[in-house]
Amino acid sequence: MASSKEYLDYVLEQLSELDEITYRAMMGEYIIYYRTKVIGGIYDDRFLVKNIKSAAKKMPDATLELPYEGAKEMLLVDNIENKEFLKELLESMYDELPALKKNRNSQRVRKHISCML
């Protein structure tokens, strides 16, 4: 089941206390980024974050759920109504999350285009 745009809009509104929240649609679901790092996503109208130490510490009773078949378990954010909690959660996760990897193909394309100019 795909996630609804309405639920995405609701989650984005709840995260509005944070700067640099972005998302990307992927196969009917949404990947959520905080300051260019993947923090989790919206899967079947559930807001799930990566299962990392800082997130587990903030949500010790959180349920582990699969975003989709074959994926790693993620933490279900059930305190979605509390904007301050969400802000603290994402800020606490940021340093522990890996930076996005540069896509070699996109670098080649940019280099090729700049050589053509």
N, C-alpha and C positions, 0 to 999 in steps of 0.2 A: 504494500500500500504506500503510495507516495504521500509526502507531507504537503499540507496546504500552505498557500501563500499567506493566508490569514494568520496561521500559527507562526510562521516566520516573522511576519510584521509584529506580532505580539512579543516574541522573544527579542527582536531588535529594539522595540520600545523599552522593554525591561532592561536592556543593556545600554540604554542611552546615556547613562552616567559616565560611560567610558568613551574615550576618544579612540579613533582608528579601529572601529568594529566594521568588518566587511564580511561578505559571504559570497559563495559561488554555488550555483545550482549544479547538481551532479546526479543524473539518473533519477530524478523525481525527489531527491533529498537536497539538503543544503549543508555545505561545509562552512563553519564559522571561524573567522580569523580575528585575532586580537593583535594589533601592531605587527601584522604580517605573519604571525605564527598561528598554526592550526591549534585551536583549543578544543574543538569538538564539532558537533553538528546537530542538525535536526533530522531525525529519522522516525518515520511513522508518527509524526506529531509529538515526538518526545525530544527534549533538550538533553543531549548526552555530552559529557566532557571526557577528555582522556583520563584514563586511570593512572594518575601519577601521584607521588607521595603527598605533594602539597594539596591536591584536590581531595584525596582520601582523608587527610587530616582535617580539612574544613568540613567534610561531610562524612563522619565516621559511620553513620548508619545508612549511607546511600546504597541503593541496589545496583548490582552489576548487571548490565544488560547488553545483549548483542545488537549492534546497530543494523546488521544484516548478516545473512548466512556466510560463515567463513571469516568474519572479522574478529578482531580482539574485543574483549568485553570493555565497556565504557561505564562510567558512573552516571546514573540518572539524577538529574537536578530536579528535585521535587519542591524546592523552596523558590520557585520561579517568580513569585509575587513580590519578593523582597529585593528591591533594586540595590540597596546598600550591600546586602549579602553577596549578590552577583558581582558587584564591583570588587569587593574584597576577594572573592573566589578567583576571578580572572587575574587580578593583580598578583595574587600569591602564586599562581601557576606560571606566570610569564617567564621568569628566570629559569625554570626547570624544563621548559619546552625547547626542543631543538629549533634552530633557524631553518627556514625553507632552503632546500637544496636548489642550486642554480641548474636550470635545464640546459644541458650542453647544446641541444638542437636549437633552442631559441637564441643562444649566444652566437651560434654559427650563422643563423639567418640574419641577425643584426649586423654581424661583421660583414657578411656578403653584401647586404644592402648598402652599408656605408662605403664599401669598396666601389660599388657601382656609381655612387654619386660623384 
